[in-house]
Amino acid sequence: MASNPSTLVPPARSQINLVPAAISAALIILGLIYLNGAVSGRQAALWIVGALLGATLYHSAFGFTSSWRVFISDRRGAGLRAQMLMLAFGCLLFFPVLGNGSLWGQNVSGFVSPVGTSVLVGAFIFGIGMQMGGGCASGTLYTVGGGSTRMIITLIGFIIGSVIGAAHLPWWAAQPSFAPYSIVKEWGVSTALISNFVLFLAIALFTIWAEKRRHGTLISSAVSAGKAGGWGRLLSGPWPLVIGSVVLVLLNFATLALAGRPWGITSAFALWGSKILMAVGYDVSGWGFWQGPAAASLAAPLRNDITSVMDIGIVLGALLAASLAGKFAPVWSLPARSILAAILGGLLLGYGARLAFGCNIGAYFSGILSGSLHGWLWLVAAFAGNVIGTRIRPFFGLTVEKTSQTAC
């Protein structure tokens, strides 16, 4: 996730990693058949959507963490501009549907959460964790699938932090906050769209100004990603960031149509960790986090949880993508400082996500697409956390990208 491969000349395609490709393809097919029979056709379809998300994230290297870091450290803004394009396209699809309340006969609703202390603190913590852990929520899953052994450590910390955050969330939720606010419902679809488009454009223009001021030109897109490939590029990548952003929106919209709500990731981590505690005899069912509708998720098998099914699908989809591209090559020797950063970063990611009612996907991407003000607060607070996290990285031996003078 150190750089976006869509800005580099594509390397020659490596030979397919047959064993992991066969295993991941078989698991995806078996999961499809199992979920279709044991749960429903919709759950099976969401499994495939998850796998497609994993492949898209891997091939487009759509890393929120790296995009923010290179802008903070080097004012390169291509990744941020791709995010603004993604959000603008997403709002164009989501706002009319959410304003109507139904899609193809299915009731739909967005992720609209309170705006207050919990989100502010949680997103800030999450932002620091992004840079220490080396990825966001989606980045953690797709890089685990792509063969990153370090991100397995981050994921474990993520799960542990999520459980601790779930235990503490009732206290944080009681701190000062405003009620959930949806600009789609309060302002109307047209006004909500225009106001968001203005903000997206302002951010994109600011990145252009900042990048040109630092480098004199938009160096992030100096090398075209479309020089080679043809149909083979679909399997081997890399994909341009623009293509990745559009596909991610379409897959999020497919999630909305199938699940009745947008794409989310981190609630599954709290569920997995809580179920592990229950399995070893520690009862978490009395926690405030697991009261109300959430109690059913804790009691039900994981196959019934939409987020869990999609998260596992993301890992397998990324594994298949990496294997077909011939890039699945786990590294088992890791520096001690890097391992420590992965552990601490994972804990911050998990804890922050629970406090902030989501991560870069559930709170930022899907939150803004839901018209929720908490999504914008998340963006500001998490970006501030990334500034701190980027400055901390060198103490753990982690790189902070800088463009060489010859590239300017």
N, C-alpha and C positions, 0 to 999 in steps of 0.2 A: 504493500500500500504506500510505498515511499513515493511513487510517481504514477501518473496515469499513462498506460501504454499507448493510449490513442494519440499521444503527442510524439511518439517515437516511430522511427522506421521499423516496420514489422520484421522480426527475425525470420529466418527460414523455418518452416514448420518441422517440428521434431516428430519422431516416430510415436505413434499412439502407445500409451501405457495400457496394454491390453488387460492385465489382471484387474487393476482398480476400475477400469472402464466397464469391464464385464460385471464386476460385483455391484457397482453403483447402478448400472442399467437394470440388472436383475432385481435389486432391491426396490427400485422405483416401480417396476412393473408389478412385483409381488405386493407392494404396498397399495398400488392402485386396485388390484383385485381384492385384497383383504378389506380395505376400507369400503369399497363398493358393497361388499357382502355383509360386513359386520356393522357398519354405521349407515352410510347413505351414499348415493351417487354424488351429492354435493360435496361431501367430505372427501371423496376420491378425487373430484375435480379440483378441490383446494390443495390437495396433495401435489397434483401436477402443476398448479399455479406456483406453489412453493418451489418445486424443482426448476421451473422456468425462471423464477426470481433468482435462484442461486446461480444458474448459468449466465443470466444477464449481468448480475453483479460482478461475477468473475471476469467475464470477457470484456466488459466496459470498465472494470476496475473502478466502479463508482464508489470511491472512498470519500465519505464526508470528512473523515479525520485528516487525510492527506491534503484534500482540497483546501481545508481551512488552514492547515499548517503552512503550506507553501505561500498562501496569501499573507499570513501573519509574518512569516520570516522573510519572504522574498517578493511580496506584492504580485505574485502570479495569480491571476484571477479566473482562468478558464474553468476550473472546477466550480467556483462559486457562480459563474455565469450559467453553467449547465444546470446547477441547482435552481436558479431563478427561472430558467426555461421550463424545467420540470414542474415547478410549482405553478407557474402561469398556465401551462397546459392542463395540469391537474385540476386547478380551480375551475377552468372552463368546462371540464367534464363533470366535476363533482357538485358545484354549487347549484346548478339547475335541478339536479336529481335530489339533492338534500333539501332544497327548498320545496320540492314536490312531496317528498317523504316516501316515495316508492320508486322502484325500478323493475320493470318487467314483471309486475305483480308481486314483488317482494318488498316488504317494508324495510326501509333503510334509515340509518342514523349515523352521525359522525361521532368522532371522539371530541367531546366538549367537556372540559374540566375546569375546576376553580382556578382563579388567577390570584396568586398570593405567595406567601412566604415559602410554602412547601415547594412550589414550582421554581421559584427564584433560587433557593438553596440547592435543590436537587439537580437542576440543570447546570448550575455552576460546578458542582461536584462532578457531574457526569462529563462536563467539558474537560476538566483536568484528567479524568480517567481515560478519556479518548486518546490523549497524547501519551500517557504513561502505558496504557494497555496496548496501544498500537492499532486501535480500531474502535469503531462505534458498534452498535448492536448488529446491524446488517453486515458490517465489515468483519466482525468477529466470526459470524457464522460462515460467510462465504470463504474466508481465508482458512478456517478450520477444514472445510471441505476441499479447498485447494491444496492442502497438505502442510499448512503452517503448524509446526509443533508448538511454537511459542504461543500461538493464539488458543491452543487447547488449554494452556495454563490460564490465560486471560478468561476464557469461558468458565473455567472452574471457579475462579474468583468472582466472576459475574454472577454465577448462580448463588454463591454464598452471600455476596453482598445484597442480592435481591431478597433473600430470605430475611436477612437482618433488617433491610428496609421495610419489608412487609410487617415485621414485628413492631417497628417504630412508627409506621405511617399514621396510625390514629392520633398520636401525639402531634405530629407535624401538621396533620389536616386540621387540628384544632387551633393552630396559630392563625394570625390575622390573614384574611383573604377575602376576595370578592366572589360572588356566585359565578358559576359557569356562564359564559357569554358567547353567543353565536352571532356573528355579524350577518350571517345569511338570514337568520330568522328576525333579527332586530332591525337590520337595514334594508333587507330585500336583496334579491339575487343580483340585480344590475348594479346597485351601489356598492355591494360587497365586491363584485368582480372589478369594477373600476378602481376602487381604493387599493385593492391588492395588486392590480397591474401597475399602478403608479409606484408602489413600494418596490416591486420586483425590478421595474425599470430603473428606479433610482439606485438600487444596490448594484445592478449590472453596470450602470454608467460610472458609479463610483469606483468599481474594480478596474474599469478601463482607464479612468483618469489616474488611479494610483499606480497601475502597472506601467503606463506610458511615462509617468513622472519618474519612476525608478529606472526603467530600462529603455525608454525612448520608443518602444514598439511593443506590440502584443506578442511577446516571445513564446507564450504558452501554446500558441497555435501556429508557430512558425513552420512546423513540419507537418505535412498532411498525413492523415492516417489512412487515406484512401488510395495509396499508390499501388497496392498489391492485394491479391487474395482471391477475388471472385467468390464462388460458393464455398471454397475451402476456408475462407475467412470466417464463415458462420460457425464453423466447428473449432477453428484454431485461434480465432481472435487475432489481435485485439479489435474491439469495436470502438468507433468514435463515441465520445462522451454524449453527443447530441442524440445518437441512436439509443444509447443506454438510457438516457433520461426519458425519452418518449416511451420506450418499452416498459420501463418501471411504472410509469403512470398508467399505461394500459393494463398491466397486471394488477396494480392496486385497484383499478376500476373493476376488473374481473372479480377481485376479492369482495368488493362492495356488493356486486351483483349476486355472488354466491353465498356470502356470509351475512349480508345485511349490514355490514360495518366495514370500515377500511382495514388496511393491513397494519398489524401490530406484531411485535416480537417479544418484548421482555416480560410480559405477564407469565409466559410459559416458564421462564427461569425461576420465578418465585414458586410456581406450581411444582416444578421438578424437585427443587430443594426441599419444599415442604413435604412432598410425598416421601422423599428419602428419610426425613426426620420421623414421619409417621411409621415408616417401615421398620425403623430401629427402636420404636417404642416411645418416641417423644410426641405427645399430642399437641398439635398446633391448631386444632379446630376451634379452640376458644379464642384465638386471636381476633381482634376487631377486623382485620383485613379479610378474614375468611368467613365473615358473617354475611347474611343476605344471599343474593344470587351467587356470590363467589363460593359459597359452601357446596353447591352442586358440582362445581369444577373439581374441588378437592376430593369429593367422594367418588366421582366418576372415573372410569379408565382414561388413560391419556389419549386413546384413540378418538375419544369424543371431544377433546379440546382442539378447537380450530387452530389456535396459535401454535400449539405443540406440533400438530401435524404439519403445518406450513414450515415451521422452523427446521424440523428434520428433513423436510423436502428441500429446503434451501441448501443444507449441507450436502445432501446427495446430488442435487443438481450441480453445485459447484465442483464436487468431486468428479462427476461425469465430464463436465466441461474441461477441467484441468487435465484429465486423463486423455480425452480425445485430442487435446492440444499438445499432448506429450510433455506437459509441464508439471506433472505430479511427482515431486521429489522432496519428501520430508527431510528436514535437517535435525539431527538428534543431539548435536552438541551446541549448547547455548551458554553464553556468558552468564555468570552469577548475577551481575547487576541487571542484565536484561530480564532474567527470571523474576527478580525482586520487583522490577517495574511492572511486569505482567501481572503479578499477584496483586500488588497495590492498586494498579489501574483497574483490574477486574473488580475488585471490591468497591472502588469508587463508582464504577459504571453501574454495578448492580444496585447499590444503595441509592445513587442519584436518580436512576430510572424510576424506582418505586416512589420516591418523594415527588418527582416531577410528573407523575401520571404518564410516564412513557419515556421513550428514547428518541433518537434522531428519526426513527420511523413513526412510532405511535404518537409522539408529541409534536415533533417538528414537521415532517412530511405529511402524515395523515392528519395531524392537528390543524395545520394551516389549510389543508384541503377540506377540512370539516368546517372552516370558518370560525374556529375557536381562537379567542384572544390569547389563551394560554400557550398556543403554538408560537406566537410572536414573542412572548415573554421568554419562552424556552430558548428561542434562537439567540436573543440578546445575552441572556445569562450563560448559555453554553458556550457562545463565542468568547465571552470574557474568560471563562474557565479554560478554553483552549489557548488563550494568550499566556496564561500562567503555566499550563501544561507544556507548551512549546518551549518555554524558558527552562523548565525543569528537565526536559529530555536529556541534555548533554551530561547531567550528573549521573545518569544511568547508562551512559555509553550509547545512547540512541541518537541517530542522525537528525539534523535539521537542515533541510535542503537549501542550497544557495546556488544561484545561477552563475556559472563561470563568466568572466568578462568576454570571452570569445563568442558566447552565445548572444551577447547583447547587440 
